[in-house]
């Protein structure tokens, strides 16, 4: 029989941080499962959540501190000890944990997960790290005011700060405000025809969203505890994601309105919302994804809806040109718009990822425009504010065609502060949503 950890909250946080670093898992999928399996009480669950997500969110900046305090490079430190050092440094510098408690608890943790050998090393490094508070370390490591110091103090790579700054018209202060919004509320969607928003508000204790007629913003708690979420009448879905899907349904078209397509449908959140809206208009949605496991997730989300799901590649369509009245193409992207919900992503992504994804994004939009009939509409969506993934893709594709008209997406949405077009950009600090982008294009 395995021994119970002395400190279940810190051990749970460690298991998440270690798994993210060594196995590439996503913290937002692993941590909730561990909390349920281990049945941590409310206080320990809150501490484990703050410690795990906080450590991952600030990992790159913490590593700069640890590199100054260690007598060897971080890549020469065993994975177990390095995970413990990051957890300890976060407690020392970013939480209200007394220094002696943070060091002692971390040394106990490393003994538990790695044995006694690295305990002395971890103790020495953390005691050096305790020599300054957070502001003191920022001043020591980046003494000159500027973008490098700001990125370090925010806990972001410099290139992400630059991308946000560029997307916000060169305003670095506003970019910092956008990135600093890293404590998102949970948003739910009341799936049309399955539950009303009013019923979901009453069941969840939340409040109606600001922009989507199906959104509910909650104040806490486990969404999986709601019967409506468990049985698929509602789901967790950022309100920005809802808005971008609904933009397709809102756009005016001419002629028939019966055949809708979601080109990159997995895991199915936008598809389920669109299928519900389509059903109210006697339309039918086809949900497509090239990866079988993502198509299965979409099919599960669409269970009971008047929709079909198939495995197909949107860049090599399995349908004839001009088949659909409305097409959603939510392209694979860097995910820079959802960094607050996936804390480890900021340190996994690189500028090369954005460059690599560009050709695929353009191909998917081009084929989506081929798939829609004359008079129909395509919604190009991405969870990123990076111009190379948003306006630049739309501009490149529309410049190469004479059969596409760009719609005034901001005017159609009616949401303030989403830019001057042709696409609309949502922001965490302005709208309380992920940084989602949508552009509406009509086939002429």
C-alpha positions in Angstrom: 0.0 0.0 0.0 1.5 3.4 -1.0 2.2 5.9 1.7 0.1 9.1 1.7 2.1 12.2 1.1 2.8 14.4 4.1 1.6 17.5 2.3 -1.0 16.4 -0.2 -1.5 20.0 -1.6 2.2 20.5 -2.4 2.5 16.9 -3.7 -0.4 17.4 -6.1 1.1 20.7 -7.4 4.5 18.9 -7.8 2.9 16.0 -9.8 1.3 18.6 -12.2 4.5 20.7 -12.6 6.7 17.6 -13.1 4.3 16.0 -15.6 4.0 19.2 -17.6 7.8 19.4 -17.8 8.6 15.7 -18.5 5.5 14.3 -20.3 4.1 17.4 -22.1 0.7 17.1 -20.4 -1.7 20.1 -20.1 -2.1 21.3 -16.5 -5.7 22.3 -17.0 -6.6 18.7 -17.9 -4.4 17.0 -15.3 -5.0 19.1 -12.2 -8.8 18.9 -12.0 -8.6 15.1 -12.3 -6.0 14.8 -9.5 -8.0 17.1 -7.2 -11.1 14.9 -7.7 -9.2 11.6 -7.3 -7.3 12.7 -4.2 -10.3 14.4 -2.6 -8.4 17.4 -1.3 -10.4 19.6 0.9 -11.3 23.1 -0.2 -8.3 24.8 1.4 -5.7 22.3 0.1 -7.3 22.3 -3.4 -7.1 26.0 -3.6 -3.4 26.0 -2.4 -2.5 23.2 -4.9 -4.2 25.1 -7.7 -2.5 28.4 -7.0 0.9 26.7 -6.5 0.7 24.5 -9.7 -0.7 27.1 -12.0 1.3 29.9 -10.6 4.6 28.0 -10.9 3.8 27.1 -14.5 2.7 30.7 -15.3 5.9 32.2 -13.9 8.3 29.4 -14.7 10.5 31.3 -17.2 11.0 34.2 -14.8 11.6 31.9 -11.9 14.2 30.0 -13.9 16.1 33.2 -14.4 16.2 33.7 -10.6 17.1 30.0 -10.0 19.9 30.2 -12.6 21.5 33.0 -10.6 21.2 31.0 -7.3 22.4 27.6 -8.5 26.0 26.5 -8.9 25.1 24.6 -12.1 23.0 25.2 -15.2 19.3 24.3 -14.9 19.6 21.6 -17.6 22.0 19.7 -15.4 19.5 19.5 -12.5 17.4 16.4 -12.2 13.8 16.8 -13.3 12.5 16.1 -9.8 14.7 18.6 -8.1 14.1 21.3 -10.7 10.3 20.9 -10.3 10.7 21.3 -6.5 12.9 24.3 -7.0 10.4 26.0 -9.2 7.6 25.3 -6.7 9.7 26.6 -3.8 10.8 29.7 -5.7 7.1 30.5 -6.5 6.2 30.2 -2.8 9.1 32.4 -1.8 8.6 35.1 -4.4 5.0 35.1 -5.5 3.0 33.8 -2.6 2.5 34.8 1.0 4.3 31.8 2.4 6.9 32.6 5.1 10.4 32.0 3.8 11.3 29.4 6.4 8.1 27.4 5.7 8.6 27.6 1.9 12.1 26.3 2.2 11.4 23.6 4.8 8.3 22.3 3.0 10.1 22.2 -0.4 13.1 20.3 1.1 10.6 17.8 2.6 9.0 17.5 -0.8 12.2 16.8 -2.6 13.1 14.1 -0.1 9.7 12.5 -0.7 9.9 12.5 -4.5 13.7 12.1 -5.1 15.3 10.8 -1.9 17.7 12.6 0.4 20.5 13.2 -2.0 19.3 16.5 -3.6 17.8 17.9 -0.4 20.9 19.9 0.6 21.2 21.4 -2.9 17.6 22.4 -3.0 17.9 23.9 0.5 21.0 26.0 -0.5 19.5 27.3 -3.8 16.2 28.4 -2.1 18.0 30.1 0.7 19.9 32.2 -1.8 16.6 32.9 -3.7 15.1 34.1 -0.4 17.8 36.8 -0.3 15.6 39.2 -2.4 11.9 39.7 -2.7 10.3 39.7 -6.2 10.9 43.4 -6.9 14.5 43.0 -5.6 15.2 40.2 -8.1 13.7 42.1 -11.0 15.9 45.1 -10.2 19.0 42.8 -9.9 18.3 40.8 -13.0 17.0 43.5 -15.3 18.2 46.9 -13.9 17.3 48.9 -17.0 13.7 49.9 -17.6 12.3 48.6 -20.9 10.7 45.7 -22.7 13.0 43.0 -21.3 12.4 44.1 -17.7 8.7 44.4 -18.3 8.5 40.9 -19.8 10.5 39.4 -16.9 8.3 41.2 -14.3 5.1 40.0 -16.1 6.3 36.4 -16.4 6.3 36.2 -20.2 8.8 35.7 -22.9 9.8 39.0 -24.6 8.4 37.9 -28.0 4.9 37.5 -26.6 5.0 40.9 -25.1 6.1 42.3 -28.4 3.3 40.5 -30.3 0.6 41.8 -28.0 2.2 45.3 -28.2 2.1 45.1 -32.0 -1.5 43.9 -32.0 -2.5 46.8 -29.7 -1.1 49.5 -32.0 2.3 49.8 -30.3 0.9 50.4 -26.8 3.2 48.5 -24.5 1.4 49.6 -21.4 -1.9 48.2 -22.7 -0.2 45.0 -23.8 1.1 44.6 -20.2 -2.5 45.1 -19.0 -3.8 42.5 -21.4 -1.1 40.0 -20.3 -1.6 40.7 -16.6 -5.2 39.5 -16.8 -4.3 35.9 -15.9 -7.0 34.9 -13.5 -9.9 34.1 -15.8 -13.4 33.4 -14.6 -15.0 30.2 -15.8 -17.5 30.8 -18.5 -20.4 28.4 -19.4 -22.5 28.1 -22.5 -26.2 27.2 -22.4 -26.5 25.1 -25.5 -29.5 26.2 -27.5 -32.5 24.0 -27.4 -31.1 22.1 -24.4 -31.2 24.6 -21.6 -31.9 28.3 -21.3 -29.4 30.7 -20.0 -31.7 31.7 -17.2 -31.9 28.1 -16.1 -28.1 27.8 -16.2 -27.7 31.0 -14.2 -30.0 29.6 -11.5 -28.2 26.3 -11.4 -24.7 27.7 -11.4 -25.1 30.8 -9.3 -23.4 32.7 -12.0 -24.4 35.8 -14.0 -25.3 36.3 -17.6 -22.4 37.0 -20.0 -21.9 40.4 -21.6 -21.8 39.5 -25.3 -23.2 36.0 -26.0 -26.9 35.4 -25.3 -25.9 31.9 -24.2 -23.0 32.8 -21.9 -22.9 32.5 -18.1 -19.9 33.8 -16.1 -19.4 31.9 -12.9 -17.7 32.9 -9.7 -16.1 29.6 -8.7 -16.8 26.0 -8.1 -16.3 22.9 -10.2 -18.4 23.0 -13.4 -18.4 19.2 -13.5 -20.6 19.3 -10.4 -23.4 20.8 -12.4 -25.9 18.3 -13.8 -26.4 20.4 -16.9 -22.6 20.2 -17.7 -22.5 16.5 -16.9 -25.3 15.6 -19.3 -24.2 18.0 -22.1 -27.0 20.6 -21.9 -24.3 23.1 -21.0 -20.5 23.2 -21.2 -17.4 25.2 -20.2 -16.7 27.6 -23.0 -15.1 31.0 -23.0 -17.5 33.7 -24.0 -15.1 34.9 -26.6 -15.2 31.5 -28.2 -19.0 31.7 -28.2 -18.9 35.2 -29.8 -16.7 34.1 -32.7 -18.9 31.1 -33.5 -22.1 33.2 -33.3 -20.6 35.8 -35.6 -21.0 33.2 -38.4 -24.6 32.8 -37.5 -25.2 36.5 -37.3 -23.7 37.4 -40.7 -26.3 38.3 -43.4 -26.3 36.0 -46.4 -28.4 35.8 -49.6 -30.3 32.7 -50.6 -30.6 29.4 -48.8 -29.5 28.9 -45.3 -29.6 25.2 -44.7 -26.0 23.8 -44.9 -23.4 24.8 -42.4 -19.8 23.5 -42.1 -17.3 23.6 -39.2 -14.0 22.7 -40.9 -11.8 22.2 -37.7 -14.5 21.1 -35.3 -12.7 19.2 -32.6 -13.1 19.2 -29.6 -16.6 20.4 -30.5 -17.5 23.5 -28.4 -18.2 25.9 -31.3 -19.8 23.1 -33.3 -22.3 22.2 -30.5 -23.2 25.9 -30.2 -23.6 26.4 -33.9 -25.6 23.1 -34.3 -28.1 24.4 -31.7 -28.5 27.7 -33.5 -28.7 25.9 -36.9 -31.5 23.6 -35.6 -33.6 26.6 -34.7 -33.4 27.7 -38.4 -34.0 24.2 -39.8 -30.4 24.1 -40.9 -27.9 21.3 -40.4 -24.2 21.3 -39.4 -21.4 19.1 -40.7 -18.6 19.0 -38.2 -15.2 18.0 -39.6 -11.8 17.3 -38.2 -8.8 15.6 -39.7 -7.7 14.0 -36.4 -9.9 11.0 -35.4 -9.7 11.6 -31.7 -10.7 15.2 -32.1 -13.6 14.2 -34.4 -14.7 11.8 -31.7 -14.8 14.6 -29.1 -16.8 16.7 -31.5 -19.3 13.9 -32.1 -19.6 13.5 -28.3 -20.4 17.2 -27.9 -22.9 17.0 -30.7 -24.7 14.0 -29.4 -28.5 14.5 -29.9 -28.0 17.5 -32.2 -29.1 17.6 -35.8 -25.5 17.4 -37.0 -23.1 14.9 -38.6 -19.4 14.4 -37.8 -16.8 13.1 -40.2 -13.0 12.7 -40.3 -11.7 14.8 -43.2 -8.9 17.2 -44.0 -10.1 20.8 -44.6 -7.1 21.4 -46.9 -8.2 18.5 -49.1 -12.0 18.8 -49.0 -14.2 15.8 -49.3 -17.0 18.0 -50.6 -17.7 19.9 -53.8 -16.9 23.6 -54.1 -19.8 25.9 -53.3 -21.6 23.3 -51.2 -22.3 25.3 -48.0 -24.1 28.4 -47.0 -22.0 29.1 -43.9 -18.5 27.9 -43.0 -16.6 28.2 -39.8 -12.8 27.7 -40.0 -11.3 27.9 -36.5 -7.7 27.3 -37.5 -4.9 25.6 -35.6 -2.9 28.4 -34.0 -0.3 29.3 -31.4 -3.0 29.7 -28.7 -1.5 33.0 -27.6 -5.0 34.3 -26.9 -5.7 31.7 -24.2 -2.5 31.9 -22.2 -4.3 32.7 -19.0 -6.2 29.3 -19.2 -3.1 27.3 -20.2 -0.4 28.6 -18.0 2.5 26.4 -19.4 1.8 27.5 -23.0 3.7 30.7 -22.8 7.0 28.8 -22.2 6.2 26.1 -24.8 5.5 28.3 -27.7 8.2 30.0 -29.9 8.1 32.5 -32.7 8.8 29.6 -35.0 5.4 28.1 -34.2 3.7 31.1 -35.6 5.8 31.0 -38.8 5.2 27.2 -39.2 1.4 27.5 -38.8 1.0 30.4 -41.3 0.8 28.3 -44.5 -1.7 25.9 -43.0 -3.9 28.8 -41.8 -3.9 30.3 -45.3 -4.7 27.0 -47.0 -7.6 26.3 -44.6 -9.1 29.7 -45.2 -8.7 29.3 -49.0 -10.4 26.0 -49.0 -13.2 27.3 -46.7 -13.9 30.0 -49.2 -14.0 27.4 -52.0 -16.5 25.4 -49.9 -19.0 28.3 -49.5 -21.4 29.2 -52.3 -21.8 32.6 -53.8 -23.6 34.8 -51.3 -22.6 32.6 -48.4 -20.2 33.6 -45.5 -17.0 32.2 -44.0 -15.9 33.0 -40.4 -12.1 32.9 -40.0 -11.4 32.4 -36.3 -8.2 32.0 -34.3 -7.4 32.1 -30.6 -4.5 34.5 -31.0 -4.0 38.2 -31.3 -0.7 37.8 -33.2 -1.1 39.8 -36.4 0.7 37.0 -38.4 -2.2 34.7 -37.5 -5.1 37.2 -37.8 -5.2 40.2 -40.1 -2.1 39.0 -42.1 -3.8 35.7 -43.0 -7.0 37.4 -44.1 -5.2 40.0 -46.1 -3.0 37.5 -47.9 -5.9 35.3 -48.9 -8.3 38.0 -49.9 -5.5 39.7 -52.0 -5.1 36.6 -54.0 -8.9 36.3 -54.9 -11.4 38.5 -56.7 -14.4 36.5 -55.5 -14.3 37.5 -51.8 -15.7 40.6 -50.0 -14.6 41.4 -46.4 -17.5 42.3 -44.1 -17.3 44.8 -41.3 -17.0 42.3 -38.5 -16.8 44.9 -35.6 -20.0 46.6 -36.8 -21.8 43.2 -37.1 -20.8 42.1 -33.6 -21.7 45.4 -32.0 -19.1 44.9 -29.2 -17.0 47.9 -28.2 -13.2 48.1 -28.5 -12.7 45.2 -30.9 -10.8 47.2 -33.4 -11.6 49.0 -36.6 -11.8 46.0 -38.9 -12.0 44.2 -41.1 -11.7 41.6 -38.3 -12.6 41.9 -34.7 -10.2 41.2 -31.8 -11.4 40.5 -28.3 -9.2 41.1 -25.3 -8.9 39.8 -21.7 -8.5 43.3 -20.2 -11.2 44.9 -22.3 -13.9 42.1 -22.5 -13.0 39.6 -19.9 -12.6 36.9 -22.6 -9.7 35.1 -24.3 -8.0 37.1 -27.0 -10.1 35.7 -29.8 -10.1 37.0 -33.4 -12.8 36.6 -36.0 -13.1 37.9 -39.6 -16.2 37.5 -41.8 -15.8 37.0 -45.5 -18.6 36.8 -48.1 -18.1 34.8 -51.3 -19.3 37.0 -54.2 
